[in-house]
Structure formats: C-alpha cells, structure tokens
Amino acid sequence: MTTTEPTTAPTATGSTLPDGGWPVMLTPFREDRSLDFEQVDALTDWLIDNGAAGIFTVALSSEMYDLTEEERLALATRVVARSAGRVPVVASSVSSGSAEEQAASAAAMAATGVDAVVLISSLVGGLSTTEEEWRATVQHILDSVPGVDFGIYECPVPFKRLPSTENVAWMAGTGRFVFYKDTSHSLETMQERLAAIAGTRLKLYNAQISSLTDSLRAGAAGLSGYAANIYPEHVAWLCEHYDDEPAETAVAVQRLLTVAEHTINSRYPTSAKYYLRHSSRLAIEPISRWKPEGIGPHEGAPLLELAAYIRDLRLPGSARVDGAR
C-alpha cells in the first residue's frame, strides 16, 4: 500500500476543537445551480457572527453527494479562507472505493487546509463490512495521511452505520480523531461513547437538538445539526447556559429549536435556505441540487410564520454573537 502525502495539510498538534454549535453548512447555489461563492463567503461570516464554534462544510446538508470532487475541494478551500482562523473548519472526504482511494480522497481534502478531515462511517465500509475490516481501512487512511486530524460522521446516507463502542474507543486512542458527529439519537449510546473517549482529544457533537441539553450534561461537546444552521445564536446560548440558567428557560429554547428544525425537514435543504433568506441578512437563493423542488406559498407560509414567531419571542442569544442576524 502506498502513502498518499497531502501537498499542504494541517498538523495534528494535540489541541482540541471548541465546544458549542457546529453548523452543517448549507451550500449556496446560483439560479443555474452553480456554486455561489459570494454567498458562501456571506454565509460563513453570518455563521461566525452568530456564535458558531466551528463549521462543518461538505456535509450532507452541504449536498456533498451532489457536488463533484472538484467542487467539494473548492468549497472547503473557500470556507477555510473566509473563516481565516476565526473558527475551525472541518469537511468530509467523500469516497467509498478501496482503502487506497479513500486515503487519496482524505489527502486531497486535507490539502484544503481544513482543521480535520471527516470520514463518513458508511463509506469507510459497506453493509457487509465487519468492525475489524472497518477499523483496518481507517488505520490505512491514518497511516497514509500522516500529520492530519480526523473526524467521523454517522451520515444516514447511503445508510447509517454506527461504529461499535470498541471502535470509538480505538479511534479516540489513536490521538488522531477530534470530531465525532453522533447521529445515534440515543442518550444511552452517547453516554457509552463519552465514557469511551474520556480524557482524549476526541469530542462528541450530538446531531439531535431535542436531546441536546441532556447530552451536554452527559459530557457532549455541543451540537452539529440542522438547528445550528438556522439559529446558531440560540444553539450557542444553549451550549453555554444549559446548566446555569433556569431549567425552564433552556427547555423552552430547546423545544422551540426542535419545532423549527422539524418544520424545515420537508424539502430540506431548500427549505432552510428559504428560511434564512426571509429571517436573516443573507441573500441566499432557495435553490438546491439534492432536492430541487422549489418552495411555493403553501410550503413557505408556515416557515415565515415560524420565523416571525421566534423573532418576536426575543430568545436569548450567545454573548459570542457579533453582528446583525
């Protein structure tokens, strides 16, 4: 097996990623469905201004499977450049080929300058892949791409693969993994994983807003999910104040964000772009490749009503917020 060296790559320094909300960044498109880099810059600034602890680009919400490899690398490069060190950026390596092909893809993504390359658990190994085979592929990637930090994303597409607690502990023990996007939707599973990674660089970020505060109390580092895309300021507040504010306040904010997230589920991610277009300073077009159906008055009216309702509630926002919504 050959070693694939990135031309430029971040170095694994022993540091850890920050706690808080990690949006799974949407990808802005123009009307012809080409990448809109002007709005990529604007969205990057908006997420940071509104309290994002870090940014996860080239995720499922970024429509990663509907981007070419060239576009995925260009998108990650642009977000890294625009963030300019204000917050860390992680991005997925999208390859389901041989271990060598996956290593080459990871090396290419590392060369964009991201702080960690995120492996998709269900692309590392298929349905018939054993836990031992899965681990061997990951080990080959680590060996082939030295000096680079990694993450794991339990993406539900093409199917959801939840690595065993044993493999989670193994990844943490390598010292190379720093980001874990947990989509188990199980507090018990998260607790097992948190016990397995305690004292290591690996941090667990819950994808489920409805269980966020419970997972934070169990030791999770934050949220990486839809809610952080549309209300990063309120997710940041929850991550900072889930235990030092009146319990009913945190519960109320979490419930509203849960409703908001559920409301945009239909026709997502177009719906989320529509929501932001009408509830923020962003001029992002409600256009997607993944689910290209538009948002008409019937679909849009509930989104606008919800945005107005949440705006009028004046929910608490993070002290990190530095700019107009």
N, C-alpha and C positions, 0 to 999 in steps of 0.2 A: 504494500500500500504506500502510495506516495504522499508526501507532505505538501499541503497547499498553503503557501505563505501569503497573507494579505500585503499589498504594497504599503498601505498605511493602516494602522489599527490602534484603537485604544489599548492601553496596557492594564492588565489586572494588577491593581495596586494594593488590594486588601481593604479598600474603602467599601462602604455600603451605600445603597440607594436611599433616598429620603422617604420618610413616611408621608402618607397623605393620599390625595386623589390623583390617579394616573388616567387621564382620558385615553380612550382608544380612538385616536384621532380620525375624524372623517376626512375624506379626500374630496376637495372641491374640483368640480369639472365646469368647463365652459359649455355653451349650448351645443357645440358639436361633440361633446363628451371627451374632449382633450383635457389634459391636466391644466388647471388654472393656478399657476404658481403665484400669481399676485394674491389670490385668496388663500393659498397655502400659507404665505407669509402673514396675512392678516389673521388667520385662524390660530397660527402659532402664537402670535402676540396676544391675542384675546385669551387663549387658554392660560398663558403665563400671567397676564394681568389679573385674571380672575382666580388665581390661587392654586393652579395645578402644581403638584410637587414634581411631576415629571410627565413626559409624553410618550405614549406607546403608539408609534406610527407603523404603517404596513401591518395592520391587524385585520381581522375580519371586517370590522367596522370601516376600515380604510378601503374595503373592496379589493383586498390583496390578490384574490384569485382572478379578478377581472383586470388586473394590471399586468403588463408584460414585465419580464425581469428587468429590462432597461428602465421602465417606469418606476418599478419598486425601488431600485437603487437611486434613481434621480429624486424620488420623493423623500427618501431617507436623508440623502445628502442635503436637500433644501431645508428640511426641518432642523437638522443639526446646525446648518449655517445660520438660520434665522434665530434659533434659540440662543446661539452664541454663548453657551455656557451658563445661561441664566437658570436653566433646569436641565437635568439629564434626559437623554432621548434613547429609547430602545426601539428595535424594529425586528420584524420576523424574517427569518430565512425560509423561503418557500420552495422546498424541493422534496420530492418523495422517491427519488431514484436510489441508486446504490449509495453505500456509505461514502465512497469517494465523491460522488456527485453532490451529496448533501454537504460534505466538507467544503467543496469548492463554492457552493452557494453561500455557506456561512462566511467563508473568507471574503467573498465579494461584498457581502453586507457589512462585515467588519471594516472594510476599507472605506466605507462612507463616513466613518468617524463616530458611529453610534456608541453609546456607553455600554451596551450589551446587545448581543445577537440572540434573539428569541427563537428557540426551536419549537415547532408545532408537534405536540406529542403524538398525534395520529398520523403525521407524515414521517416521523422517525421510523415507525414500524406499522405495518398493516394489521388487520384484524387477526390474522393467524400468527403474528409475531409474538414470541414468548417474552416475558420480562427479562430473561437473560440475554436474548438476542437484541432486544431494545437497548439494554444497557451497553452491550458491545458496540452498537452503532454510535451511541452517544460518546463512548470512550474514544472511538476512532475520530470523531469530529473534534473532540478536545485535543487529542494528540496531533491532529493535522493542522489545527489553527491555534498555535500557542500564543500566550500573552493576551488573550481576549476573554472578556467576561460573557457569560451566557444567561439566558432565561428559559423558562418553559411556559408554554401557553396551551391549556387544555381546550383548544378550539373545537367547537361542536361540529365543524365541517372539515373533512368529509364524514367523520364520525368522532364522537367524544371518547378519548382514551384517557383514563385516569391512571397514572403510574402508581404502582404499589408503594405503600409507605416505606418499604425496604429500599426501593429505588429513589424515592425522595430523599431519604437519609443518605444514600450513597452520593447523590448529586451534591447535597449540602457539604458532605465530607470532602469532596474534591477541591473545595475552595474556589471553584470557577463559576459557580452559579449564584446570581444575586437577585433574580426576579422570578417569581412564580405566580402566574395568573391562575388562580384556583376557580374552576367552574363546577365543582362538585355539588354546590348548593346544599351541603351537609355540614352543619356545625361540628358534628362528631368527627367527620373526616378531617376537617380543618384543624381541630384540636389535636388529632393524632399526628398530623403533619407538622404542626407547630412544635409539638414535643420533639419530633424527629430532627428539626432544623435548629433547635435552640442552641444559641452560642456560636452559630456560624454566620457567614455573610449572606446566606440566602434568606430573603424576605418573602412572605406570602401576602399577596394582594387579592382580596375577595372580589369576585365579579358580580356578586348579588347584593343589590342595595338593601333589600328587605332584611337581611341578616347582618348588615354592616356593623352596627354597634355591638352586637353580641360577639362577632368575630374580633373586633378591636379589643374587647375585654379579654378575649382568649389569647391575644398576642399578635393578631394580624397587623400588618403594617399600613393597610389602607384599602382603598377601593380602586379597581381598574375595570370600569364598565360603562354602560350607556349613560347612566346618570351623570357621570363626570364629564360627559361630552356636552350636555345641555345646561347643567348647573354646577360648574366646577367650584364656584364660590361657596355654595352651600354644602357640597361634599367636603370641601376643605374645612369648613367650620365643624362639621360633624366629626371629622377625624381628629380635630384639635380639642373639641369640647364635649365629646360623648360622655365623659365621666365627671366633668367639673361644672356642669350646668344642671338646672333642674331636670330630672329624668323625663318629665313630660314634654319639655321643650325639644330635647333630642329625638324622642319618639315621634313627635308631631312632624318635625322636619324630615325624618326618615320616611314616614308614611307618605308625605306629600311627594317626595322624590320617587318613591316606589310607584305611586299612581302616575307620575309624569313619565317614568321610564316605560311603564306598561302601555301608556297612551301612544307613545311613539313606536311601539313594536310593529304595528301594522305599516307595511310599506317602508320599513327601516332599510337603509339609512336615509332614503329620500325624505322621509317624514322628519327626521332630526334636522336635516338641512333647512327644510321649510320652517321648522320651529325656530331655529336660530335666525333665519332671515327676518322673522317677524318679532323676535323677542330680544334681539341684541343689536349691537352696532354693525354686525357683519353683513356683507352684501353677497354672501354665498348663494349660489343658484341651487334650487331644489332639484338637482339632476344627479342621477346615479347610473352606473353601468350594471351593477349587480341586480337590482330590481328597478327596471327603467320606467315602471308605471308612474305617471305624474300624480300630483296632489291637487284634486279639484276642490270646489267649495264644500262638498259633502265630507271629504276627509279632512279638509283644512280647518273648518269651523271649530270642531272640538279642540284642536291644537291651539288655536288663537284664544279661545275662551280659557283654557287651562293656563296659558302664558299670562293672560291678564289677571287671572285669579291669584296666581302665585306672586306676580309683581305687586299686587295691592296688599298682600299679606305682609310684605316687607320682612321676609325671613332673615335671620342673622346670617351674615357672611363673614368669611375669614378675614383676619387682620392682614393677611398676605395680599388681599385684593388691592391692586394699584392701577386703577383705570376704570373707565366707564364700561358698564355692561353693554 
